[in-house]
Amino acid sequence: MATLRVPITAQDHGVGPADAPVTVVEYGDYECPYCREAVPYVQRLLDVVGDRVRFVFRNFPLQDAHPHAVDAAYVAEYAAEHGQFWPAHDLLYAHQDELGDELYEQIATKLGLSVDGLSQAFSSNRYDARIEADEEGGLRSGVNGTPTFFVNGVRVDQGTAGLDAAVAAALGES
């Protein structure tokens, strides 16, 4: 059984109470079609369980298969620096078929962020260490594809198909 090897910290991108009885961690890639399909599924789950679950997203760009994945993660990290991670996350998935510089500039503008600042973040490689740390944590935890979910530190091997059952079990509702 694979387990989460990197503890959740304040630097993680999370929604929901930090002391929720259940924590779901997703390792995702903004260009992965399966990750995009998981977004409404995860949102529905969070709507149903409410504040009994904390959801954390970590970057795991599969750059060999998805040439825009790292740049999209940069956009999300830049937005995070300005308190706009979740809106950027949602916009990147909603417009996954348009990933590229034009979309990234549109997202920055829509979120009231500096396009020049985003460009400087790219040119300075500002978020390389952050993204690589997420990836390394995923590899150490047995992540080999996206999306990969962990519920209370235990990998859900069935992806979204097993997520409901894993959360219900963690909540003692199975």
HELIX and SHEET records of a PDB file:
HELIX    1   1 PRO A   33  VAL A   49  1                                  17    
HELIX    2   2 GLY A   50  ARG A   52  5                                   3    
HELIX    3   3 ALA A   69  GLU A   81  1                                  13    
HELIX    4   4 PHE A   85  ALA A   94  1                                  10    
HELIX    5   5 GLN A   96  GLU A   98  5                                   3    
HELIX    6   6 ASP A  101  LYS A  110  1                                  10    
HELIX    7   7 VAL A  115  SER A  124  1                                  10    
HELIX    8   8 ASP A  128  ARG A  140  1                                  13    
HELIX    9   9 THR A  160  ALA A  170  1                                  11    
SHEET    1   A 5 HIS A  13  VAL A  15  0                                        
SHEET    2   A 5 VAL A  53  ASN A  59 -1                                        
SHEET    3   A 5 VAL A  22  GLY A  28  1                                        
SHEET    4   A 5 THR A 148  VAL A 151 -1                                        
SHEET    5   A 5 VAL A 154  VAL A 156 -1                                        
END                                                                             
